[in-house]
Amino acid sequence: MISTIKAFAIDIDGTLTENGGGIIHLPAIQDLRTLEKLGYRIIYVTGRSSVEAYILSVFGGTTKIAVGENGGVVTISPKEHILLGNKEKCIDGYKILTKTLENVKIKNVFDRMTEVVLERSFDIELGKKILKENKLELDLSDSKYSFHINNRGINKATGLAKALDILKIKPSETVTIGDSETDIPLFQFCAFAIALNHADETVKSRADHVVSGNSGKGLVEALDYIALNFFGKNANK
């Protein structure tokens, strides 16, 4: 159980957004901005590019640091990016998938520095099997909006660990909120984890609490839950 909260690690798509099109739920962003003003750090941890997440932090008025590419990149300024993964190895995996599977397509997204992002247009389990058979040190994951090829050992928790180190905050002082299998490493890494209602059962089973709401409304509900159950007991606030 978390005793002191200093930071919130927040997924974007399906958590802060209202739908797959990337529309931000405004009441949720307002709550996050309020938390920032109260002294809590808000860290976006996403499968999107870290640049998108960093820009969101700028316009949303939250902590100017972002973890993108499922942990592969930590952006700390418009021109400063800490790379934790190797994109060339991911490209090798993509080439092998295109040779052995049909409908493997690059997704039209912001440029990536450490990963390859694919359309959800093929059997991901078969794709994982092919990468394993070719003895590639790569992971293939589903963020619900895209498939991602990342270096093995790189995940959202890897990137968040780096961001927290920069901010001098401990995982034991961090709450995380998300909705997809790519958030499970965060659930295991942080002191307290909340899953949204539309998450798969596998994801929900790894969370400390599950809210009844979906997408942006679910994030608002999650933040309300933390405020009601923890802030009064938080000695530092």
C-alpha positions in Angstrom: 0.0 0.0 0.0 1.3 3.4 -1.0 1.8 5.9 1.9 3.3 8.9 0.2 2.3 10.0 -3.4 4.6 12.2 -5.4 3.9 11.2 -9.0 1.3 9.8 -11.4 2.3 7.8 -14.4 -0.5 8.2 -16.9 -1.2 6.3 -20.1 -2.6 8.4 -23.0 -4.6 6.4 -25.5 -7.7 4.8 -24.0 -7.0 6.4 -20.6 -6.7 10.1 -21.1 -8.4 10.1 -24.5 -12.1 9.6 -25.2 -11.6 7.3 -28.2 -9.0 5.8 -30.5 -8.8 9.1 -32.5 -6.8 10.8 -29.8 -9.4 13.3 -28.5 -8.4 14.4 -25.0 -11.0 14.2 -22.3 -10.9 17.8 -21.0 -12.1 17.1 -17.4 -9.3 14.6 -17.0 -6.6 17.1 -18.2 -8.0 19.7 -15.9 -7.7 17.3 -12.9 -4.1 16.5 -13.9 -3.3 20.2 -14.1 -4.7 20.7 -10.7 -2.6 17.9 -9.3 0.5 19.5 -10.9 -0.4 22.8 -9.2 -0.6 21.0 -5.9 2.9 19.7 -6.3 2.5 16.3 -7.7 4.4 15.3 -10.8 2.4 14.0 -13.9 4.4 11.8 -16.2 2.8 10.6 -19.5 3.9 7.1 -20.3 2.7 6.0 -23.7 3.0 3.9 -26.8 2.9 7.1 -28.8 6.0 9.0 -29.6 7.6 10.8 -26.6 7.4 14.0 -28.6 3.6 13.8 -28.8 3.5 13.2 -25.0 5.9 16.0 -24.3 3.9 18.5 -26.4 0.8 17.3 -24.4 2.6 18.1 -21.2 3.5 21.6 -22.5 -0.1 22.5 -23.5 -1.7 20.7 -20.6 0.5 22.4 -18.0 2.0 19.3 -16.5 5.6 18.1 -15.8 7.9 18.7 -18.8 9.1 15.1 -19.1 7.6 12.2 -21.2 8.1 8.5 -21.7 7.2 7.3 -25.2 7.5 4.4 -27.5 6.5 2.0 -24.7 9.5 3.0 -22.7 12.1 3.3 -25.5 12.5 7.1 -25.2 12.4 9.7 -22.4 12.1 13.2 -23.7 13.2 16.0 -21.3 13.1 19.0 -23.6 12.1 19.7 -27.3 15.6 18.6 -28.4 16.7 16.2 -25.7 15.8 12.6 -26.0 17.2 9.7 -24.0 17.1 6.6 -26.1 16.8 3.3 -24.3 16.2 1.1 -27.3 17.7 0.3 -30.7 15.4 0.8 -33.7 17.7 -1.0 -36.2 17.0 -4.3 -34.4 13.3 -3.6 -34.5 13.5 -3.0 -38.2 15.2 -6.4 -38.7 12.2 -7.9 -36.9 9.8 -6.1 -39.1 11.5 -7.3 -42.3 11.2 -10.9 -41.1 7.5 -10.5 -40.3 6.8 -9.1 -43.8 8.5 -12.0 -45.4 6.5 -14.6 -43.5 3.1 -13.0 -42.9 0.6 -11.2 -45.0 -0.8 -7.7 -44.1 2.1 -6.6 -42.0 2.0 -2.8 -42.5 3.8 0.1 -41.0 1.3 2.4 -39.3 1.2 6.1 -40.2 2.4 7.6 -37.0 4.9 10.3 -35.7 8.5 9.2 -36.4 9.9 6.7 -33.9 13.4 6.7 -32.6 13.6 3.2 -31.0 10.6 1.1 -32.2 8.5 0.0 -35.2 4.8 0.6 -35.1 2.4 -1.6 -37.1 -1.2 -1.7 -38.0 -3.3 -4.2 -36.1 -3.8 -6.2 -39.3 -2.3 -9.6 -38.6 -2.3 -12.4 -36.0 -0.1 -11.0 -33.2 0.4 -14.4 -31.6 1.8 -15.8 -34.8 4.0 -12.7 -35.1 5.4 -13.3 -31.6 6.1 -16.9 -32.6 8.0 -15.9 -35.7 10.2 -13.5 -33.8 10.9 -16.1 -31.2 11.8 -18.8 -33.8 14.2 -16.4 -35.4 15.9 -15.8 -32.0 15.4 -12.1 -32.2 15.6 -10.2 -28.9 12.4 -8.4 -29.6 8.9 -8.1 -28.1 5.7 -7.6 -30.1 2.9 -6.0 -28.0 -0.6 -4.7 -28.5 -1.5 -1.2 -27.2 -5.0 -1.7 -28.5 -4.4 1.0 -31.1 -1.2 -0.4 -32.7 1.2 -3.3 -32.6 4.7 -2.4 -31.4 8.1 -4.0 -32.0 10.4 -3.1 -29.1 13.7 -4.4 -27.9 13.3 -7.1 -25.3 13.7 -5.7 -21.9 12.3 -2.3 -23.0 8.9 -1.5 -21.7 7.0 1.3 -20.1 8.5 0.6 -16.7 12.0 0.9 -18.1 11.3 4.3 -19.4 9.4 5.4 -16.3 12.3 4.3 -14.1 14.6 6.7 -16.0 12.1 9.5 -15.7 11.6 9.0 -12.0 15.4 8.9 -11.5 15.6 12.3 -13.2 12.9 13.7 -11.0 14.3 12.0 -7.9 11.1 10.2 -7.1 10.8 6.5 -6.1 8.4 3.9 -7.7 7.0 3.5 -4.2 5.8 7.1 -4.4 4.1 6.6 -7.8 0.6 5.8 -8.8 -0.1 4.5 -12.4 -3.3 4.4 -14.4 -3.7 2.5 -17.7 -5.8 0.2 -19.8 -3.7 -2.1 -22.0 -1.2 -5.0 -21.8 1.6 -2.5 -22.4 0.7 -0.9 -19.0 1.2 -4.2 -17.0 4.9 -3.5 -16.5 3.9 -0.2 -14.9 1.4 -1.9 -12.7 4.2 -4.2 -11.4 6.7 -1.4 -11.0 4.6 1.3 -9.2 3.3 1.3 -5.7 -0.4 1.4 -6.8 -2.0 0.7 -10.1 -5.5 1.4 -11.4 -7.0 -0.1 -14.5 -9.9 1.3 -16.5 -13.1 -0.8 -16.9 -12.7 -1.5 -20.6 -9.2 -3.1 -20.1 -8.8 -6.8 -20.8 -9.3 -9.1 -17.8 -5.6 -9.9 -17.8 -4.8 -6.2 -17.3 -7.4 -5.8 -14.6 -6.1 -8.8 -12.7 -2.7 -7.0 -12.3 -4.2 -3.8 -11.0 -4.8 -2.9 -7.4 -8.1 -1.2 -8.2 -10.4 -1.2 -11.2 -12.8 1.7 -11.9 -16.2 1.4 -13.5 -15.6 4.1 -16.1 -14.0 3.9 -19.5 -11.5 6.1 -21.3 -11.3 9.7 -20.1 -14.2 9.4 -17.7 -12.5 6.4 -16.1 -9.3 8.4 -15.6 -11.3 11.1 -13.7 -12.9 8.3 -11.6 -9.4 6.9 -10.9 -8.1 10.3 -9.8 -11.1 10.8 -7.5 -10.5 7.4 -6.0 -6.9 8.3 -5.1 -8.0 11.7 -3.7 -10.6 10.1 -1.5 -8.6 7.2 -0.3 -5.0 8.5 -0.1 -4.6 12.3 0.0 -5.9 12.6 3.5 -3.4 10.1 4.7 -0.5 11.5 2.7 1.8 13.1 5.2 3.6 15.3 2.7 0.5 17.0 1.4 
